[in-house]
Amino acid sequence: MAEAKGPATKPVSNRDFDFFYQGLADGALLVQQCDGCGALRCPPGPSCPECRSFAWTALPLGGTGRIFSYTVHHHPPLAGFATPLPVALVEMDEAIRMVGPMDDTAPDRLRIGARIATRFVERDGVAGFRFVLADA
């Protein structure tokens, strides 16, 4: 894969996402779990889409799942990422779907249903994650 170009993009801080980025810095993939009904949600938001409760707890995911769908991003280039950039929609083992970049994976190796694992990365002081093929 090509080298990433440009600095890593620092995420915008807000009350709905700060826990997620702190989790990445700590090596954990976190989602919100509603305290009212137990529903998981990603991306984070202020209230539960199921019961509208504002109370939630950060739940660490195991970091494994299966590719539900994917695309390969070519243009325009994204700061901090090389192109082509495979991006996967992964159904995590906890039955919630997350979108994320694939790490050093040739696009022709991606398959719907392939097992993935999560790898935590840090670049230019910015914590992030990448999905990797579990059988790689």
C-alpha positions in Angstrom: 0.0 0.0 0.0 1.1 3.6 -0.6 2.4 5.7 2.3 -0.1 8.0 4.0 0.2 11.7 2.9 -0.2 14.7 5.1 -0.7 15.0 8.8 -3.3 13.0 10.7 -6.6 14.9 11.1 -7.3 15.7 14.7 -11.0 14.9 15.5 -13.3 17.7 16.7 -14.0 17.5 20.4 -17.6 17.3 21.5 -19.5 15.6 24.4 -20.9 12.9 22.2 -17.6 11.7 20.7 -14.9 12.5 23.3 -15.3 9.1 25.1 -14.8 7.3 21.8 -11.5 9.1 21.0 -10.3 8.7 24.6 -11.0 5.0 24.3 -8.9 4.8 21.1 -6.1 6.5 23.0 -6.4 3.8 25.7 -6.5 1.0 23.1 -10.3 0.3 23.4 -13.1 0.4 20.8 -16.0 1.9 22.6 -19.7 2.3 21.7 -22.6 3.8 23.7 -25.0 1.4 25.4 -28.3 2.9 26.5 -28.9 2.6 30.2 -32.7 2.7 29.5 -33.1 -0.2 27.1 -29.6 -1.7 26.5 -29.4 -0.8 22.8 -26.0 -0.2 21.4 -25.3 2.8 19.2 -22.7 3.8 16.8 -22.0 6.5 15.7 -22.4 8.1 19.2 -25.3 10.5 19.8 -27.0 12.4 22.6 -30.0 10.1 22.9 -31.0 6.5 22.2 -32.8 6.1 18.9 -34.8 3.3 20.4 -36.1 4.7 23.6 -34.9 8.4 23.6 -33.0 8.0 26.9 -30.1 10.4 27.4 -28.4 8.0 29.9 -25.7 5.7 28.5 -22.6 3.8 29.4 -19.4 3.3 27.3 -19.2 -0.3 26.3 -15.9 -1.8 25.1 -16.2 -4.0 22.1 -14.1 -7.2 21.6 -12.7 -5.7 18.3 -13.6 -8.6 16.0 -16.4 -9.1 13.5 -17.1 -9.8 9.8 -17.1 -7.5 6.7 -20.7 -6.7 6.0 -19.9 -4.4 3.0 -16.9 -2.4 1.7 -15.8 0.2 -0.8 -12.5 1.4 -2.1 -11.9 5.2 -1.8 -9.7 6.6 -4.6 -10.4 10.4 -4.9 -10.2 12.9 -3.4 -7.3 11.9 -1.1 -8.1 12.1 2.6 -5.5 13.8 4.8 -3.4 11.2 6.7 -4.6 8.2 4.5 -3.0 6.6 1.4 -5.1 5.8 -1.7 -6.6 3.5 -2.7 -8.2 3.3 0.8 -10.4 0.3 1.4 -13.2 1.2 3.9 -15.3 -1.5 5.5 -18.7 -1.7 7.1 -18.1 -4.3 9.8 -20.7 -6.2 11.8 -19.0 -6.5 15.1 -19.5 -9.7 17.1 -21.6 -7.7 19.5 -24.2 -7.2 16.6 -23.4 -3.5 15.9 -22.0 -2.2 12.7 -19.0 0.2 12.5 -17.3 1.9 9.5 -13.5 2.0 9.4 -10.5 2.0 7.2 -8.8 -1.3 6.4 -5.1 -1.4 7.2 -2.6 -2.4 4.6 -5.1 -4.6 2.8 -5.1 -4.9 -1.0 -8.6 -4.2 -2.2 -8.7 -7.5 -4.1 -8.4 -9.5 -0.9 -11.6 -8.1 0.7 -14.6 -10.4 0.8 -18.0 -10.0 2.3 -18.1 -12.2 5.4 -14.3 -12.1 6.0 -13.3 -12.1 9.6 -11.6 -8.9 10.9 -9.7 -7.7 13.9 -9.0 -4.2 15.1 -5.6 -2.6 15.3 -5.1 0.6 17.2 -2.8 3.2 15.7 -1.3 6.5 16.7 0.0 9.1 14.2 1.1 12.7 14.9 -0.4 12.4 18.4 -3.8 11.3 17.1 -5.2 7.9 18.2 -7.2 5.9 15.7 -8.0 2.4 14.6 -7.9 0.2 11.5 -9.5 -3.0 10.6 -7.3 -5.9 9.5 -8.1 -9.3 8.0 -8.1 -11.8 10.8 -6.6 -14.5 8.6 -3.8 -12.3 7.3 
